[in-house]
Amino acid sequence: MLSKPCIGSPTFILVIICLMVLPEAANDESLSDDLEYSSGPSNLSEEILVHPTTGAIVLASVNNVPVYDVEVQRYLDRLDVFQGLPESTLQIYRSGVLSQLVRQQGVFSYLQTTDYRATEQEVNLALAEVTKTLEARGQSLDAFLAAGKADKAMLRRNLAWKIVWNRYLDSYLTEVNLRRYYERHYAQFDGTTRRVAQIFQGDPSNSDDFEWDRAFRDTVLIRDRIQQGELKFSDAVKQYSNSPSAADGGDLGWIGYHGPLDPRIHEAAYSRPVGSIVGPIQTRFGIHLLYIMEEKRGTATWEEMVDDIRAAAASYLFANVAEKYLSDARVFYFGEEEASEMDPTLVHMFHKEFVAP
């Protein structure tokens, strides 16, 4: 039997407080209440993009609902993997977080039009529990909000998101559905490993001068020749790969779905059946073409896997709903750009922070 924190339970409240996620999601009236605009971003003055009470800056909006700079930064702080990175790299990650928050708001906007919606009474109850828990710790709600550069409306919106999303997951993540999801994606959970070989073109010591586009095109041609039977993979390794693994026929050994290599490599290695050629895959090191050689199924039990399966299935549902309904939403970015691609190094962390049950 699966279990998880109930809305209003002490565990639920502590999660809300400890994570300090405040303006993650909003109802349709919040931006007009807080920022008082009605005609769209083309008519916004610079002052209107700042929350009048907290000073938080609006970076994007979804159906007139704001996404603030403080919540983006809060996620970056909680992910805690960005210390010492150059500003240019941090900006890429900030864009990724912002895009994920925008998608989350799109999901919330849709779910609030369904039977899964959070009612005002439910949000009031959750807010009362938060207030009670804070008082037991000797802290007022106002002080708590001020410390997070937020206000009560932001907290209410976050509580509403938690309620509606958990309710949606409860209806779909039944044991039957989880087992069905596992059968389709078993390699992600049970310890399955695959033996993989690669053809690599790159110059990690001098990536600035490396001809990335040319290497990518060359690798496409190599792949096509292998798939058409004109060239054996082993011969292509000898002719074209400049990785140390070329001495072993490109053999990278046995790798799991998760591991120490670039996440793109692990993902690609499990994206096709055994015997497939996969790629080209571009990483920060160079261009890779993979050959999936063998597979060994893992031996993990259902009890050992179920939490990870549930989290992955929740991420799948989130992506599915966002893809369906975000295109119908009114989304605007203010001085920020939408991330063109989710960095694979962040995917698993984002799953846990944004959508895991």
Contacts in CASP RR format, 6 or more apart in sequence:
PFRMAT RR
TARGET T0000
AUTHOR 0000-0000-0000
METHOD contacts of the structure
MODEL  1
MLSKPCIGSPTFILVIICLMVLPEAANDESLSDDLEYSSGPSNLSEEILV
HPTTGAIVLASVNNVPVYDVEVQRYLDRLDVFQGLPESTLQIYRSGVLSQ
LVRQQGVFSYLQTTDYRATEQEVNLALAEVTKTLEARGQSLDAFLAAGKA
DKAMLRRNLAWKIVWNRYLDSYLTEVNLRRYYERHYAQFDGTTRRVAQIF
QGDPSNSDDFEWDRAFRDTVLIRDRIQQGELKFSDAVKQYSNSPSAADGG
DLGWIGYHGPLDPRIHEAAYSRPVGSIVGPIQTRFGIHLLYIMEEKRGTA
TWEEMVDDIRAAAASYLFANVAEKYLSDARVFYFGEEEASEMDPTLVHMF
HKEFVAP
2 173 0 8 1.000
2 175 0 8 1.000
2 178 0 8 1.000
2 306 0 8 1.000
2 310 0 8 1.000
4 166 0 8 1.000
4 357 0 8 1.000
5 11 0 8 1.000
5 12 0 8 1.000
5 15 0 8 1.000
6 12 0 8 1.000
7 122 0 8 1.000
7 126 0 8 1.000
7 162 0 8 1.000
7 163 0 8 1.000
7 166 0 8 1.000
8 125 0 8 1.000
8 126 0 8 1.000
8 129 0 8 1.000
10 133 0 8 1.000
12 126 0 8 1.000
12 129 0 8 1.000
12 162 0 8 1.000
13 126 0 8 1.000
13 129 0 8 1.000
13 130 0 8 1.000
13 133 0 8 1.000
14 133 0 8 1.000
16 126 0 8 1.000
16 130 0 8 1.000
16 158 0 8 1.000
16 159 0 8 1.000
16 162 0 8 1.000
17 130 0 8 1.000
17 133 0 8 1.000
17 134 0 8 1.000
17 144 0 8 1.000
19 78 0 8 1.000
20 74 0 8 1.000
20 148 0 8 1.000
21 71 0 8 1.000
21 74 0 8 1.000
21 75 0 8 1.000
21 158 0 8 1.000
22 70 0 8 1.000
22 71 0 8 1.000
22 74 0 8 1.000
22 145 0 8 1.000
22 148 0 8 1.000
22 150 0 8 1.000
22 154 0 8 1.000
22 155 0 8 1.000
22 158 0 8 1.000
23 56 0 8 1.000
23 66 0 8 1.000
23 67 0 8 1.000
23 68 0 8 1.000
23 70 0 8 1.000
23 71 0 8 1.000
23 150 0 8 1.000
23 154 0 8 1.000
23 157 0 8 1.000
23 158 0 8 1.000
24 71 0 8 1.000
24 101 0 8 1.000
24 104 0 8 1.000
24 105 0 8 1.000
24 157 0 8 1.000
24 158 0 8 1.000
24 161 0 8 1.000
25 65 0 8 1.000
25 104 0 8 1.000
25 105 0 8 1.000
25 108 0 8 1.000
25 157 0 8 1.000
25 158 0 8 1.000
25 160 0 8 1.000
25 161 0 8 1.000
26 65 0 8 1.000
26 66 0 8 1.000
26 105 0 8 1.000
26 108 0 8 1.000
26 154 0 8 1.000
26 157 0 8 1.000
27 65 0 8 1.000
27 112 0 8 1.000
27 157 0 8 1.000
27 160 0 8 1.000
28 63 0 8 1.000
28 64 0 8 1.000
28 65 0 8 1.000
28 109 0 8 1.000
28 112 0 8 1.000
30 64 0 8 1.000
30 65 0 8 1.000
30 66 0 8 1.000
30 153 0 8 1.000
30 157 0 8 1.000
31 37 0 8 1.000
31 58 0 8 1.000
31 61 0 8 1.000
31 64 0 8 1.000
31 65 0 8 1.000
31 66 0 8 1.000
32 38 0 8 1.000
32 64 0 8 1.000
33 153 0 8 1.000
34 51 0 8 1.000
34 52 0 8 1.000
34 53 0 8 1.000
34 66 0 8 1.000
34 153 0 8 1.000
35 48 0 8 1.000
35 49 0 8 1.000
35 51 0 8 1.000
35 52 0 8 1.000
35 58 0 8 1.000
35 66 0 8 1.000
36 48 0 8 1.000
37 43 0 8 1.000
37 44 0 8 1.000
37 48 0 8 1.000
40 332 0 8 1.000
41 61 0 8 1.000
41 332 0 8 1.000
41 334 0 8 1.000
44 334 0 8 1.000
49 57 0 8 1.000
49 58 0 8 1.000
49 334 0 8 1.000
50 56 0 8 1.000
50 57 0 8 1.000
50 58 0 8 1.000
51 57 0 8 1.000
51 58 0 8 1.000
51 66 0 8 1.000
51 68 0 8 1.000
51 151 0 8 1.000
53 151 0 8 1.000
54 70 0 8 1.000
54 149 0 8 1.000
54 150 0 8 1.000
54 151 0 8 1.000
54 154 0 8 1.000
55 149 0 8 1.000
56 68 0 8 1.000
56 69 0 8 1.000
56 70 0 8 1.000
56 149 0 8 1.000
56 150 0 8 1.000
57 68 0 8 1.000
57 69 0 8 1.000
57 70 0 8 1.000
58 66 0 8 1.000
58 67 0 8 1.000
58 68 0 8 1.000
58 69 0 8 1.000
58 334 0 8 1.000
59 67 0 8 1.000
59 68 0 8 1.000
59 69 0 8 1.000
59 72 0 8 1.000
59 98 0 8 1.000
59 333 0 8 1.000
59 334 0 8 1.000
59 335 0 8 1.000
59 336 0 8 1.000
60 66 0 8 1.000
60 67 0 8 1.000
60 98 0 8 1.000
60 101 0 8 1.000
60 102 0 8 1.000
60 331 0 8 1.000
60 332 0 8 1.000
60 333 0 8 1.000
60 334 0 8 1.000
60 336 0 8 1.000
61 67 0 8 1.000
61 330 0 8 1.000
61 331 0 8 1.000
61 332 0 8 1.000
61 334 0 8 1.000
62 102 0 8 1.000
62 105 0 8 1.000
62 106 0 8 1.000
62 109 0 8 1.000
62 326 0 8 1.000
62 329 0 8 1.000
62 330 0 8 1.000
62 331 0 8 1.000
63 105 0 8 1.000
63 106 0 8 1.000
63 109 0 8 1.000
63 329 0 8 1.000
63 330 0 8 1.000
64 330 0 8 1.000
65 105 0 8 1.000
65 109 0 8 1.000
65 157 0 8 1.000
67 98 0 8 1.000
67 101 0 8 1.000
67 102 0 8 1.000
67 105 0 8 1.000
68 154 0 8 1.000
70 148 0 8 1.000
70 149 0 8 1.000
70 150 0 8 1.000
71 101 0 8 1.000
72 94 0 8 1.000
72 97 0 8 1.000
72 98 0 8 1.000
72 101 0 8 1.000
73 94 0 8 1.000
74 148 0 8 1.000
75 97 0 8 1.000
75 101 0 8 1.000
75 353 0 8 1.000
76 82 0 8 1.000
76 90 0 8 1.000
76 93 0 8 1.000
76 94 0 8 1.000
76 97 0 8 1.000
78 353 0 8 1.000
79 346 0 8 1.000
79 349 0 8 1.000
79 353 0 8 1.000
81 345 0 8 1.000
81 349 0 8 1.000
82 89 0 8 1.000
82 90 0 8 1.000
82 93 0 8 1.000
85 93 0 8 1.000
92 339 0 8 1.000
92 343 0 8 1.000
93 343 0 8 1.000
93 346 0 8 1.000
94 336 0 8 1.000
95 336 0 8 1.000
95 337 0 8 1.000
95 338 0 8 1.000
95 339 0 8 1.000
96 339 0 8 1.000
96 342 0 8 1.000
96 343 0 8 1.000
96 346 0 8 1.000
97 350 0 8 1.000
98 333 0 8 1.000
98 336 0 8 1.000
98 338 0 8 1.000
98 339 0 8 1.000
99 338 0 8 1.000
99 339 0 8 1.000
99 342 0 8 1.000
100 342 0 8 1.000
100 350 0 8 1.000
100 354 0 8 1.000
101 354 0 8 1.000
102 326 0 8 1.000
102 331 0 8 1.000
102 338 0 8 1.000
103 318 0 8 1.000
103 322 0 8 1.000
103 326 0 8 1.000
104 161 0 8 1.000
104 318 0 8 1.000
104 322 0 8 1.000
104 354 0 8 1.000
104 355 0 8 1.000
105 329 0 8 1.000
106 322 0 8 1.000
106 325 0 8 1.000
106 326 0 8 1.000
106 329 0 8 1.000
107 165 0 8 1.000
107 318 0 8 1.000
107 321 0 8 1.000
107 322 0 8 1.000
107 325 0 8 1.000
107 326 0 8 1.000
108 160 0 8 1.000
108 161 0 8 1.000
108 164 0 8 1.000
108 165 0 8 1.000
109 325 0 8 1.000
109 329 0 8 1.000
110 321 0 8 1.000
110 324 0 8 1.000
110 325 0 8 1.000
111 117 0 8 1.000
111 164 0 8 1.000
111 165 0 8 1.000
111 168 0 8 1.000
111 321 0 8 1.000
112 118 0 8 1.000
112 160 0 8 1.000
112 164 0 8 1.000
116 164 0 8 1.000
116 167 0 8 1.000
116 168 0 8 1.000
116 171 0 8 1.000
117 164 0 8 1.000
118 159 0 8 1.000
118 160 0 8 1.000
118 161 0 8 1.000
118 163 0 8 1.000
118 164 0 8 1.000
118 167 0 8 1.000
122 160 0 8 1.000
122 163 0 8 1.000
123 156 0 8 1.000
123 159 0 8 1.000
123 160 0 8 1.000
123 163 0 8 1.000
126 159 0 8 1.000
126 162 0 8 1.000
126 163 0 8 1.000
127 152 0 8 1.000
127 155 0 8 1.000
127 156 0 8 1.000
127 159 0 8 1.000
130 141 0 8 1.000
130 155 0 8 1.000
130 159 0 8 1.000
131 141 0 8 1.000
134 140 0 8 1.000
134 141 0 8 1.000
134 144 0 8 1.000
141 152 0 8 1.000
145 151 0 8 1.000
145 152 0 8 1.000
145 154 0 8 1.000
145 155 0 8 1.000
165 355 0 8 1.000
166 357 0 8 1.000
168 317 0 8 1.000
169 314 0 8 1.000
169 317 0 8 1.000
169 357 0 8 1.000
172 313 0 8 1.000
172 317 0 8 1.000
173 310 0 8 1.000
173 313 0 8 1.000
173 314 0 8 1.000
173 317 0 8 1.000
173 357 0 8 1.000
177 313 0 8 1.000
178 306 0 8 1.000
178 309 0 8 1.000
178 310 0 8 1.000
178 313 0 8 1.000
179 302 0 8 1.000
181 309 0 8 1.000
181 312 0 8 1.000
181 313 0 8 1.000
181 316 0 8 1.000
182 189 0 8 1.000
182 302 0 8 1.000
182 305 0 8 1.000
182 309 0 8 1.000
185 312 0 8 1.000
186 192 0 8 1.000
186 297 0 8 1.000
187 194 0 8 1.000
187 256 0 8 1.000
187 257 0 8 1.000
187 270 0 8 1.000
187 295 0 8 1.000
188 257 0 8 1.000
188 270 0 8 1.000
188 308 0 8 1.000
188 312 0 8 1.000
189 257 0 8 1.000
189 300 0 8 1.000
189 305 0 8 1.000
189 308 0 8 1.000
189 309 0 8 1.000
189 312 0 8 1.000
190 297 0 8 1.000
190 298 0 8 1.000
190 299 0 8 1.000
190 300 0 8 1.000
190 305 0 8 1.000
191 256 0 8 1.000
191 257 0 8 1.000
191 297 0 8 1.000
191 298 0 8 1.000
191 299 0 8 1.000
191 300 0 8 1.000
192 256 0 8 1.000
192 257 0 8 1.000
192 295 0 8 1.000
192 296 0 8 1.000
192 297 0 8 1.000
192 298 0 8 1.000
193 254 0 8 1.000
193 255 0 8 1.000
193 256 0 8 1.000
193 295 0 8 1.000
193 296 0 8 1.000
193 298 0 8 1.000
194 254 0 8 1.000
194 255 0 8 1.000
194 256 0 8 1.000
194 269 0 8 1.000
194 270 0 8 1.000
194 274 0 8 1.000
194 292 0 8 1.000
194 293 0 8 1.000
194 294 0 8 1.000
194 295 0 8 1.000
194 296 0 8 1.000
195 251 0 8 1.000
195 252 0 8 1.000
195 253 0 8 1.000
195 254 0 8 1.000
195 255 0 8 1.000
195 292 0 8 1.000
195 293 0 8 1.000
195 294 0 8 1.000
195 295 0 8 1.000
196 251 0 8 1.000
196 252 0 8 1.000
196 253 0 8 1.000
196 255 0 8 1.000
196 265 0 8 1.000
196 269 0 8 1.000
196 290 0 8 1.000
196 291 0 8 1.000
196 292 0 8 1.000
196 293 0 8 1.000
197 233 0 8 1.000
197 237 0 8 1.000
197 245 0 8 1.000
197 249 0 8 1.000
197 250 0 8 1.000
197 251 0 8 1.000
197 252 0 8 1.000
197 253 0 8 1.000
197 290 0 8 1.000
197 291 0 8 1.000
197 293 0 8 1.000
198 237 0 8 1.000
198 241 0 8 1.000
198 243 0 8 1.000
198 245 0 8 1.000
198 250 0 8 1.000
198 252 0 8 1.000
198 265 0 8 1.000
198 288 0 8 1.000
198 289 0 8 1.000
198 290 0 8 1.000
198 291 0 8 1.000
199 219 0 8 1.000
199 222 0 8 1.000
199 233 0 8 1.000
199 236 0 8 1.000
199 237 0 8 1.000
199 240 0 8 1.000
199 241 0 8 1.000
199 250 0 8 1.000
199 288 0 8 1.000
199 289 0 8 1.000
200 241 0 8 1.000
200 242 0 8 1.000
200 243 0 8 1.000
200 245 0 8 1.000
200 246 0 8 1.000
200 250 0 8 1.000
200 285 0 8 1.000
200 286 0 8 1.000
200 287 0 8 1.000
200 288 0 8 1.000
200 289 0 8 1.000
201 215 0 8 1.000
201 218 0 8 1.000
201 219 0 8 1.000
201 240 0 8 1.000
201 241 0 8 1.000
201 242 0 8 1.000
201 286 0 8 1.000
201 287 0 8 1.000
202 210 0 8 1.000
202 215 0 8 1.000
202 242 0 8 1.000
202 285 0 8 1.000
202 286 0 8 1.000
202 287 0 8 1.000
203 209 0 8 1.000
203 210 0 8 1.000
203 242 0 8 1.000
203 286 0 8 1.000
204 284 0 8 1.000
204 285 0 8 1.000
204 286 0 8 1.000
207 284 0 8 1.000
207 285 0 8 1.000
207 286 0 8 1.000
210 286 0 8 1.000
212 282 0 8 1.000
212 286 0 8 1.000
212 287 0 8 1.000
215 286 0 8 1.000
215 287 0 8 1.000
216 280 0 8 1.000
216 282 0 8 1.000
216 287 0 8 1.000
218 240 0 8 1.000
219 279 0 8 1.000
219 280 0 8 1.000
219 287 0 8 1.000
219 288 0 8 1.000
219 289 0 8 1.000
220 280 0 8 1.000
222 231 0 8 1.000
222 236 0 8 1.000
222 240 0 8 1.000
222 289 0 8 1.000
223 277 0 8 1.000
223 279 0 8 1.000
223 280 0 8 1.000
223 289 0 8 1.000
225 231 0 8 1.000
225 236 0 8 1.000
226 232 0 8 1.000
226 233 0 8 1.000
226 236 0 8 1.000
226 277 0 8 1.000
227 277 0 8 1.000
233 277 0 8 1.000
233 291 0 8 1.000
234 249 0 8 1.000
236 289 0 8 1.000
237 246 0 8 1.000
237 249 0 8 1.000
237 250 0 8 1.000
238 246 0 8 1.000
238 249 0 8 1.000
241 249 0 8 1.000
241 250 0 8 1.000
243 250 0 8 1.000
245 251 0 8 1.000
245 252 0 8 1.000
251 293 0 8 1.000
252 261 0 8 1.000
254 296 0 8 1.000
255 261 0 8 1.000
255 265 0 8 1.000
255 266 0 8 1.000
255 269 0 8 1.000
256 266 0 8 1.000
256 269 0 8 1.000
256 270 0 8 1.000
257 266 0 8 1.000
257 267 0 8 1.000
257 270 0 8 1.000
258 266 0 8 1.000
258 348 0 8 1.000
259 266 0 8 1.000
262 283 0 8 1.000
262 284 0 8 1.000
262 285 0 8 1.000
262 344 0 8 1.000
263 344 0 8 1.000
263 345 0 8 1.000
263 347 0 8 1.000
263 348 0 8 1.000
264 281 0 8 1.000
264 282 0 8 1.000
264 283 0 8 1.000
264 344 0 8 1.000
265 281 0 8 1.000
265 283 0 8 1.000
265 288 0 8 1.000
265 290 0 8 1.000
267 344 0 8 1.000
268 278 0 8 1.000
268 279 0 8 1.000
268 281 0 8 1.000
268 288 0 8 1.000
268 290 0 8 1.000
269 278 0 8 1.000
269 290 0 8 1.000
269 292 0 8 1.000
271 278 0 8 1.000
272 278 0 8 1.000
272 292 0 8 1.000
273 292 0 8 1.000
274 292 0 8 1.000
274 293 0 8 1.000
274 294 0 8 1.000
274 295 0 8 1.000
275 291 0 8 1.000
275 292 0 8 1.000
275 293 0 8 1.000
276 291 0 8 1.000
276 292 0 8 1.000
277 289 0 8 1.000
277 290 0 8 1.000
277 291 0 8 1.000
278 289 0 8 1.000
278 290 0 8 1.000
278 291 0 8 1.000
278 292 0 8 1.000
279 288 0 8 1.000
279 289 0 8 1.000
279 290 0 8 1.000
280 287 0 8 1.000
280 288 0 8 1.000
280 289 0 8 1.000
281 287 0 8 1.000
281 288 0 8 1.000
281 289 0 8 1.000
281 290 0 8 1.000
282 288 0 8 1.000
310 356 0 8 1.000
310 357 0 8 1.000
311 351 0 8 1.000
311 352 0 8 1.000
311 356 0 8 1.000
311 357 0 8 1.000
312 351 0 8 1.000
314 351 0 8 1.000
314 355 0 8 1.000
314 356 0 8 1.000
314 357 0 8 1.000
315 351 0 8 1.000
315 355 0 8 1.000
315 356 0 8 1.000
317 355 0 8 1.000
318 354 0 8 1.000
318 355 0 8 1.000
342 350 0 8 1.000
END
